[in-house]
Amino acid sequence: MIATLSFLKIARISAFLLLTILFCGCSVFMAMKGKPDANLTMLDIGQERSIVIVKPGPAS
């Protein structure tokens, strides 16, 4: 009975560590793979809405 409990405890800790490593690795990969930000330097204060929508394009 004691051997079973220690095995379950080790299995639970191992599963937790494995999932933690996988999720951290996944978030780092997704952050590195992300799309580049739109170039908003061409926009000026006071421009008409139609011009602002045409320059960077519609939201995706």
N, C-alpha and C positions, 0 to 999 in steps of 0.2 A: 504494500500500500504506500509506504514512504517513497519507494523508488518510482512509483507511478506519479506521485505528486511532484517530485523533483523534476521528472521528465516533462510533465505538463508545464511546469514553471519555466523550464529552459526553452521549451518549444514556444511558449507565449512571448518570452523576451526576444527570442530569435526572430519571430514573425514581426514583432514591433520594430526591431532594428532594421530588418529588411525593408519593410514598408516605408519607414522614415527615410532611408537612403534613396529608395526609388522615387519618392515624391519630391525630395530635395533636388535630385538629379534632373527630374522632369521639369521643374520650374526654372532651373538654370538653363536648360536646353531651350525652353520656350522663350525665355528672355533674350537669349543670344540669337535666336532665329527670327525675332520680331521684324515687322515691316518698318522701314524708315519713316520718320515723321514727314508730313507735308511741309513744303517750303512756304512759309507764310510771310516772308519778308517782302513779297511783292504787293501785299495789301496795305492800304493806307486808311487812316481815320477819316470818316466822312464819305467813303465810297458808297455807291448805290448797292442795294442788296443783290440785284441781278448780276452786277460785275463781280461781286465777292463770290457768288455761287459759281460763276463760269470759270474764274481763274484756277482755283484748286480742283474743281470738278465736284460732282455730286458725292454725297456721303456713301460709303460702301458698307 
